[in-house]
Amino acid sequence: ANQSKFYPIFDKIFLLTTNDDLISHRLKNRRGNDFGKHPLDLKRVITRHAAFDEELIDQGAIVIDASRPIEQMVDEILSHIDDGR
């Protein structure tokens, strides 16, 4: 809820996003964290998903398709980072 106060301290913001079906699947099937498994939690996540993405995009976030293999996502993120060397 308070993440927007931190935007100014970052040079880049990355938004890892995917469609609602994949988000639902991942939340229902993950281990080690029960958040999202309860129908009300899941509904809240899905209902807020589009607005959350839009907020970050409006802040200039770099959108990463999180439905791809992790190696591809990491490569894309790294391609956007200039470490100054």
TIBA-63161 format. One record per residue: residue in one letter; residue number from 1; z, x, y of N, C-alpha, C, O in turn. Coordinates in pm, 1 decimal, decimal comma, padded with zeros to 6 digits. Layout:
<rs>
+-----+-----+----------+----------+----------+----------+----------+----------+----------+----------+----------+----------+----------+----------+
| res |   n |      nup |    neast |   nnorth |     caup |   caeast |  canorth |      cup |    ceast |   cnorth |      oup |    oeast |   onorth |
+-----+-----+----------+----------+----------+----------+----------+----------+----------+----------+----------+----------+----------+----------+
|   a | NUM |        Z |        X |        Y |        Z |        X |        Y |        Z |        X |        Y |        Z |        X |        Y |
...
+-----+-----+----------+----------+----------+----------+----------+----------+----------+----------+----------+----------+----------+----------+
</rs>
This chain:
<rs>
+-----+-----+----------+----------+----------+----------+----------+----------+----------+----------+----------+----------+----------+----------+
| res |   n |      nup |    neast |   nnorth |     caup |   caeast |  canorth |      cup |    ceast |   cnorth |      oup |    oeast |   onorth |
+-----+-----+----------+----------+----------+----------+----------+----------+----------+----------+----------+----------+----------+----------+
|   a |   1 |  00000,0 |  00081,0 | -00120,2 |  00000,0 |  00000,0 |  00000,0 |  00000,0 |  00084,9 |  00126,0 | -00049,0 |  00040,5 |  00229,8 |
|   n |   2 |  00053,1 |  00204,6 |  00119,5 |  00061,2 |  00287,6 |  00239,0 | -00035,4 |  00405,4 |  00237,8 | -00020,6 |  00498,3 |  00317,2 |
|   q |   3 | -00132,1 |  00402,6 |  00150,3 | -00218,3 |  00519,8 |  00135,6 | -00296,0 |  00553,4 |  00261,5 | -00328,5 |  00670,0 |  00283,7 |
|   s |   4 | -00327,3 |  00453,6 |  00345,4 | -00409,2 |  00480,3 |  00464,0 | -00342,4 |  00576,5 |  00560,7 | -00411,5 |  00643,5 |  00637,4 |
|   k |   5 | -00210,6 |  00585,2 |  00559,3 | -00144,5 |  00678,7 |  00650,5 | -00168,7 |  00823,9 |  00609,7 | -00144,2 |  00915,1 |  00688,6 |
|   f |   6 | -00216,3 |  00846,0 |  00487,9 | -00241,8 |  00981,6 |  00440,5 | -00387,1 |  01026,3 |  00458,0 | -00416,2 |  01145,3 |  00445,6 |
|   y |   7 | -00477,9 |  00934,2 |  00486,2 | -00619,1 |  00969,5 |  00500,0 | -00642,5 |  01085,9 |  00595,9 | -00720,6 |  01175,6 |  00563,9 |
|   p |   8 | -00578,0 |  01087,4 |  00711,5 | -00606,6 |  01194,3 |  00808,0 | -00571,4 |  01335,5 |  00761,0 | -00622,6 |  01432,4 |  00817,0 |
|   i |   9 | -00486,6 |  01349,7 |  00661,3 | -00448,6 |  01485,2 |  00619,2 | -00545,8 |  01546,2 |  00517,7 | -00531,6 |  01662,4 |  00479,7 |
|   f |  10 | -00642,9 |  01468,3 |  00474,8 | -00739,4 |  01517,6 |  00377,1 | -00875,0 |  01543,2 |  00441,4 | -00919,0 |  01468,1 |  00528,5 |
|   d |  11 | -00939,8 |  01649,3 |  00397,9 | -01075,0 |  01678,0 |  00444,5 | -01175,7 |  01583,6 |  00381,1 | -01273,7 |  01544,2 |  00444,2 |
|   k |  12 | -01150,8 |  01547,7 |  00255,4 | -01240,3 |  01458,4 |  00182,1 | -01157,5 |  01363,3 |  00097,4 | -01050,7 |  01397,8 |  00047,0 |
|   i |  13 | -01209,7 |  01244,5 |  00083,8 | -01148,0 |  01145,2 | -00002,5 | -01251,2 |  01107,8 | -00107,8 | -01366,4 |  01078,8 | -00075,5 |
|   f |  14 | -01209,5 |  01108,7 | -00233,0 | -01298,1 |  01071,1 | -00342,1 | -01252,0 |  00937,3 | -00398,7 | -01133,1 |  00915,6 | -00421,8 |
|   l |  15 | -01346,5 |  00849,8 | -00420,2 | -01320,4 |  00719,9 | -00481,7 | -01385,1 |  00719,6 | -00618,6 | -01507,5 |  00716,5 | -00630,6 |
|   l |  16 | -01301,9 |  00722,8 | -00722,3 | -01351,6 |  00709,1 | -00858,4 | -01346,2 |  00561,4 | -00891,7 | -01238,2 |  00502,8 | -00899,0 |
|   t |  17 | -01461,7 |  00501,2 | -00911,9 | -01467,1 |  00357,3 | -00931,4 | -01563,7 |  00320,6 | -01043,2 | -01651,2 |  00398,2 | -01081,4 |
|   t |  18 | -01544,6 |  00200,4 | -01093,5 | -01632,2 |  00147,6 | -01197,2 | -01626,5 | -00004,8 | -01191,2 | -01562,8 | -00061,5 | -01102,4 |
|   n |  19 | -01691,9 | -00069,6 | -01283,8 | -01696,0 | -00216,4 | -01280,3 | -01567,0 | -00277,2 | -01334,9 | -01488,2 | -00209,9 | -01401,4 |
|   d |  20 | -01547,3 | -00404,9 | -01305,7 | -01424,3 | -00473,7 | -01345,5 | -01402,9 | -00476,4 | -01496,2 | -01289,4 | -00466,2 | -01542,7 |
|   d |  21 | -01510,0 | -00489,9 | -01572,4 | -01495,3 | -00494,7 | -01718,3 | -01439,5 | -00363,6 | -01773,0 | -01352,1 | -00364,0 | -01859,6 |
|   l |  22 | -01490,2 | -00252,1 | -01722,3 | -01441,7 | -00122,7 | -01770,4 | -01299,3 | -00096,6 | -01722,9 | -01218,7 | -00040,9 | -01797,4 |
|   i |  23 | -01267,4 | -00135,8 | -01601,0 | -01130,0 | -00122,6 | -01552,2 | -01035,9 | -00202,7 | -01642,5 | -00931,9 | -00151,9 | -01684,6 |
|   s |  24 | -01071,8 | -00325,8 | -01671,7 | -00989,1 | -00410,8 | -01759,1 | -00970,2 | -00345,9 | -01895,3 | -00858,5 | -00339,2 | -01946,7 |
|   h |  25 | -01078,6 | -00298,5 | -01953,0 | -01071,9 | -00234,2 | -02084,7 | -00978,8 | -00112,7 | -02082,0 | -00894,8 | -00096,0 | -02170,3 |
|   r |  26 | -00994,8 | -00028,4 | -01979,7 | -00913,1 |  00092,7 | -01972,0 | -00765,5 |  00060,3 | -01952,1 | -00679,5 |  00122,9 | -02014,1 |
|   l |  27 | -00735,7 | -00035,8 | -01867,2 | -00595,5 | -00071,9 | -01845,8 | -00533,3 | -00131,8 | -01971,6 | -00419,8 | -00099,5 | -02006,6 |
|   k |  28 | -00606,5 | -00217,5 | -02038,4 | -00552,6 | -00282,4 | -02158,3 | -00531,5 | -00184,0 | -02272,6 | -00443,8 | -00205,1 | -02356,4 |
|   n |  29 | -00609,8 | -00077,8 | -02277,4 | -00607,6 |  00012,4 | -02392,1 | -00543,1 |  00147,3 | -02367,4 | -00536,7 |  00229,2 | -02459,2 |
|   r |  30 | -00495,4 |  00173,2 | -02247,3 | -00434,3 |  00303,7 | -02223,2 | -00295,4 |  00309,7 | -02283,0 | -00230,9 |  00207,9 | -02308,1 |
|   r |  31 | -00252,0 |  00431,9 | -02304,7 | -00119,4 |  00454,7 | -02362,2 | -00031,6 |  00524,5 | -02259,6 | -00080,9 |  00595,5 | -02171,9 |
|   g |  32 |  00097,9 |  00503,7 | -02271,5 |  00191,7 |  00575,1 | -02186,8 |  00218,9 |  00509,2 | -02052,8 |  00298,2 |  00560,7 | -01973,9 |
|   n |  33 |  00154,9 |  00396,8 | -02025,6 |  00179,2 |  00325,5 | -01900,9 |  00143,3 |  00179,4 | -01924,5 |  00029,6 |  00147,6 | -01959,5 |
|   d |  34 |  00239,3 |  00091,7 | -01905,4 |  00215,9 | -00050,2 | -01932,5 |  00153,8 | -00125,9 | -01815,9 |  00114,1 | -00241,4 | -01831,5 |
|   f |  35 |  00144,7 | -00061,8 | -01698,0 |  00088,0 | -00133,3 | -01584,3 | -00055,5 | -00174,0 | -01614,7 | -00135,5 | -00093,0 | -01661,5 |
|   g |  36 | -00086,9 | -00298,5 | -01588,2 | -00220,4 | -00351,2 | -01611,8 | -00233,9 | -00426,5 | -01741,8 | -00331,8 | -00498,2 | -01762,6 |
|   k |  37 | -00137,8 | -00411,3 | -01828,5 | -00144,3 | -00481,7 | -01956,5 | -00102,1 | -00628,2 | -01942,2 | -00154,6 | -00715,4 | -02011,4 |
|   h |  38 | -00008,3 | -00654,0 | -01853,6 |  00034,2 | -00792,0 | -01829,4 | -00077,8 | -00863,9 | -01754,2 | -00134,6 | -00807,9 | -01660,4 |
|   p |  39 | -00110,0 | -00986,1 | -01793,6 | -00220,6 | -01059,4 | -01730,6 | -00210,6 | -01068,5 | -01577,2 | -00312,5 | -01062,1 | -01508,4 |
|   l |  40 | -00089,5 | -01083,4 | -01524,0 | -00075,3 | -01091,2 | -01378,1 | -00107,3 | -00958,2 | -01310,3 | -00170,1 | -00955,2 | -01204,4 |
|   d |  41 | -00063,5 | -00847,5 | -01372,5 | -00096,8 | -00714,9 | -01318,2 | -00247,4 | -00692,9 | -01321,2 | -00306,6 | -00647,4 | -01223,3 |
|   l |  42 | -00308,0 | -00725,3 | -01433,6 | -00451,8 | -00706,7 | -01448,2 | -00527,7 | -00790,7 | -01346,2 | -00623,0 | -00743,2 | -01284,5 |
|   k |  43 | -00486,0 | -00914,2 | -01329,0 | -00551,6 | -01001,9 | -01231,3 | -00539,4 | -00943,8 | -01090,8 | -00635,1 | -00947,8 | -01013,4 |
|   r |  44 | -00422,2 | -00889,8 | -01057,5 | -00401,5 | -00830,4 | -00925,1 | -00494,0 | -00710,6 | -00903,8 | -00552,3 | -00695,6 | -00796,4 |
|   v |  45 | -00507,6 | -00626,0 | -01004,6 | -00595,2 | -00509,2 | -00993,4 | -00739,8 | -00553,0 | -00972,4 | -00807,5 | -00503,6 | -00882,2 |
|   i |  46 | -00786,6 | -00644,3 | -01054,7 | -00926,1 | -00688,8 | -01046,7 | -00952,3 | -00762,7 | -00915,2 | -01057,4 | -00744,9 | -00853,5 |
|   t |  47 | -00857,8 | -00844,6 | -00873,1 | -00874,3 | -00918,6 | -00748,1 | -00882,2 | -00824,1 | -00628,9 | -00957,2 | -00849,8 | -00534,8 |
|   r |  48 | -00807,7 | -00717,9 | -00631,4 | -00800,2 | -00622,1 | -00519,4 | -00907,6 | -00513,3 | -00527,2 | -00929,5 | -00441,8 | -00429,4 |
|   h |  49 | -00973,3 | -00500,0 | -00639,4 | -01066,3 | -00390,0 | -00663,5 | -01173,4 | -00375,1 | -00554,3 | -01188,6 | -00266,6 | -00498,2 |
|   a |  50 | -01245,4 | -00479,3 | -00524,1 | -01354,4 | -00470,7 | -00425,8 | -01301,8 | -00433,6 | -00287,7 | -01361,9 | -00351,1 | -00218,9 |
|   a |  51 | -01191,0 | -00493,1 | -00246,5 | -01134,2 | -00462,1 | -00115,0 | -01083,3 | -00318,5 | -00109,6 | -01097,8 | -00251,1 | -00007,6 |
|   f |  52 | -01023,9 | -00271,7 | -00218,8 | -00975,6 | -00134,0 | -00226,4 | -01091,8 | -00036,9 | -00210,5 | -01085,0 |  00056,7 | -00130,8 |
|   d |  53 | -01197,8 | -00059,6 | -00286,4 | -01315,8 |  00026,8 | -00276,8 | -01373,4 |  00024,4 | -00135,5 | -01405,9 |  00128,9 | -00079,1 |
|   e |  54 | -01385,5 | -00094,3 | -00079,5 | -01442,2 | -00108,6 |  00054,5 | -01358,9 | -00033,4 |  00158,5 | -01414,1 |  00031,1 |  00247,6 |
|   e |  55 | -01227,4 | -00041,6 |  00147,1 | -01139,4 |  00029,4 |  00240,5 | -01165,7 |  00179,7 |  00236,3 | -01176,5 |  00244,6 |  00340,3 |
|   l |  56 | -01175,6 |  00233,4 |  00117,0 | -01198,7 |  00377,3 |  00103,7 | -01338,6 |  00416,5 |  00150,3 | -01355,9 |  00520,0 |  00214,7 |
|   i |  57 | -01436,7 |  00335,8 |  00118,7 | -01573,2 |  00362,9 |  00163,9 | -01579,3 |  00360,6 |  00315,8 | -01645,6 |  00444,8 |  00376,4 |
|   d |  58 | -01511,0 |  00265,7 |  00377,7 | -01505,7 |  00258,9 |  00524,1 | -01441,7 |  00383,1 |  00584,6 | -01470,2 |  00418,3 |  00699,0 |
|   q |  59 | -01356,0 |  00449,3 |  00509,2 | -01290,8 |  00571,2 |  00555,1 | -01374,3 |  00695,8 |  00524,6 | -01331,8 |  00808,1 |  00551,6 |
|   g |  60 | -01492,7 |  00674,9 |  00468,6 | -01582,6 |  00786,3 |  00440,7 | -01566,2 |  00849,0 |  00304,0 | -01610,3 |  00961,8 |  00281,6 |
|   a |  61 | -01503,2 |  00777,4 |  00212,7 | -01482,8 |  00831,8 |  00078,3 | -01616,1 |  00860,2 |  00010,5 | -01715,5 |  00790,6 |  00031,3 |
|   i |  62 | -01614,6 |  00962,8 | -00069,7 | -01728,7 |  00997,4 | -00153,2 | -01711,7 |  00920,2 | -00284,1 | -01613,0 |  00938,1 | -00355,5 |
|   v |  63 | -01807,8 |  00835,4 | -00314,2 | -01797,0 |  00746,0 | -00429,7 | -01845,9 |  00817,6 | -00555,3 | -01956,0 |  00872,7 | -00558,9 |
|   i |  64 | -01761,8 |  00815,3 | -00657,5 | -01791,9 |  00876,0 | -00786,8 | -01791,9 |  00765,1 | -00891,7 | -01695,5 |  00689,4 | -00902,9 |
|   d |  65 | -01899,3 |  00756,2 | -00967,6 | -01910,2 |  00657,2 | -01074,1 | -01823,4 |  00700,9 | -01191,9 | -01857,5 |  00794,7 | -01264,0 |
|   a |  66 | -01711,0 |  00632,0 | -01210,4 | -01614,1 |  00669,5 | -01313,1 | -01648,0 |  00614,7 | -01451,2 | -01567,3 |  00625,2 | -01543,6 |
|   s |  67 | -01765,7 |  00556,9 | -01465,7 | -01805,9 |  00512,1 | -01599,0 | -01876,0 |  00623,6 | -01676,0 | -01903,2 |  00610,6 | -01795,4 |
|   r |  68 | -01904,7 |  00732,3 | -01606,7 | -01973,3 |  00844,8 | -01671,1 | -01873,5 |  00936,0 | -01742,3 | -01752,8 |  00925,2 | -01720,5 |
|   p |  69 | -01923,5 |  01025,0 | -01826,7 | -01834,3 |  01121,7 | -01892,0 | -01760,8 |  01206,8 | -01787,7 | -01814,4 |  01236,8 | -01681,0 |
|   i |  70 | -01638,5 |  01244,2 | -01820,7 | -01554,0 |  01315,9 | -01725,6 | -01618,4 |  01445,5 | -01676,0 | -01601,4 |  01482,9 | -01559,9 |
|   e |  71 | -01690,9 |  01512,9 | -01762,1 | -01754,7 |  01637,7 | -01720,9 | -01853,1 |  01614,2 | -01606,6 | -01861,8 |  01695,0 | -01514,1 |
|   q |  72 | -01926,6 |  01504,4 | -01612,9 | -02021,5 |  01471,2 | -01506,6 | -01949,6 |  01437,5 | -01377,1 | -01994,0 |  01475,4 | -01268,7 |
|   m |  73 | -01838,3 |  01366,0 | -01388,8 | -01761,7 |  01331,5 | -01268,3 | -01705,5 |  01457,1 | -01202,8 | -01712,2 |  01472,3 | -01080,9 |
|   v |  74 | -01650,4 |  01546,5 | -01283,5 | -01595,1 |  01670,9 | -01229,8 | -01704,6 |  01752,3 | -01162,8 | -01684,0 |  01804,5 | -01053,2 |
|   d |  75 | -01820,0 |  01764,0 | -01226,0 | -01930,8 |  01838,3 | -01165,9 | -01970,5 |  01779,1 | -01031,3 | -01997,2 |  01852,9 | -00936,5 |
|   e |  76 | -01974,5 |  01646,5 | -01022,2 | -02011,3 |  01583,4 | -00895,7 | -01906,1 |  01609,3 | -00788,2 | -01940,0 |  01638,8 | -00673,6 |
|   i |  77 | -01778,8 |  01598,2 | -00825,0 | -01672,0 |  01625,0 | -00728,3 | -01681,9 |  01769,7 | -00680,1 | -01675,5 |  01796,8 | -00560,2 |
|   l |  78 | -01697,2 |  01860,6 | -00773,4 | -01706,1 |  02002,5 | -00735,8 | -01825,8 |  02030,4 | -00645,8 | -01820,3 |  02118,9 | -00560,4 |
|   s |  79 | -01933,7 |  01955,2 | -00664,6 | -02052,0 |  01976,0 | -00581,1 | -02026,7 |  01937,6 | -00435,2 | -02101,0 |  01979,3 | -00346,3 |
|   h |  80 | -01923,0 |  01858,8 | -00410,4 | -01889,5 |  01815,1 | -00274,8 | -01782,4 |  01901,9 | -00208,2 | -01749,3 |  01882,5 | -00091,2 |
|   i |  81 | -01730,0 |  01995,6 | -00282,6 | -01620,1 |  02077,1 | -00229,4 | -01673,2 |  02210,7 | -00181,6 | -01745,1 |  02280,3 | -00253,3 |
|   d |  82 | -01637,0 |  02244,9 | -00060,5 | -01669,1 |  02375,2 | -00004,5 | -01537,8 |  02448,1 |  00011,2 | -01459,2 |  02417,5 |  00100,9 |
|   d |  83 | -01513,6 |  02545,0 | -00076,4 | -01383,8 |  02610,6 | -00073,3 | -01374,5 |  02722,6 |  00031,4 | -01272,3 |  02790,3 |  00042,0 |
|   g |  84 | -01481,6 |  02741,0 |  00107,7 | -01477,1 |  02838,9 |  00215,2 | -01495,6 |  02983,0 |  00171,5 | -01478,2 |  03074,9 |  00251,6 |
|   r |  85 | -01530,1 |  03003,6 |  00047,5 | -01550,6 |  03142,1 |  00000,2 | -01692,2 |  03185,2 |  00018,7 | -01727,3 |  03298,2 | -00015,3 |
+-----+-----+----------+----------+----------+----------+----------+----------+----------+----------+----------+----------+----------+----------+
</rs>
